[in-house]
């Protein structure tokens, strides 16, 4: 009897250990009996199962990311490129997932990758190499996800959350030609933009010149009008002065003539003493003679 009690304790401990299992945060468990899934979606915590009859398999309920190696694809212009991709997915139907993969993530990715790679090859076959090299909007990955989402869910019980396309690696001999063509296209676009800018600048300069001419013409007209008014006023003053004292006016006019002739200090005038000009000067001087003698 003394050996029976320890034996029973050991058996009960083994049964207790086999009947208890723990599910962590972000995970769930599925119970299966002889390989057939009986229950899924068992949440985090400590749970009990039937020992030796039920098997508990814990799976991740969060998004899972897988990375695939680059593979060869043919473009529409018959160029071979190597493209890799990443895959974000989660388990949507645990029963279908365990039936298809036995709960093994590696098996799941190995079954998904060929489907995604075939869809990627079909999409790349409709694109030119230059378009693939500059594509950054993620439209290719979104299109591939749409192509495979239903098939993967029905086959594996997996929801494809996203397909990310990696770097496109073109063949070395084609890469230089593609870059050369892209450079030529960029230079042509830059030349077109530059020509448009120069044309716009020329139009602005022409409009500015036209406005300048209009302003100068208006200023010239205003100056001519003012000058005409000044000349008319000066003529009126001269006429009034001439009428008031004709001899003085002639004398003043002679002085102004001399002033204009020798104003710059460099003019030389040779005149005959009997010239009208000298006679006018002498006449003005003679007219002032008596007045001076009276003083």
Order of alpha helices (4+ residues) and beta strands (2+ residues): alpha-beta-beta-beta-beta-beta-beta-beta-alpha-alpha-alpha-alpha-beta-alpha-alpha-alpha
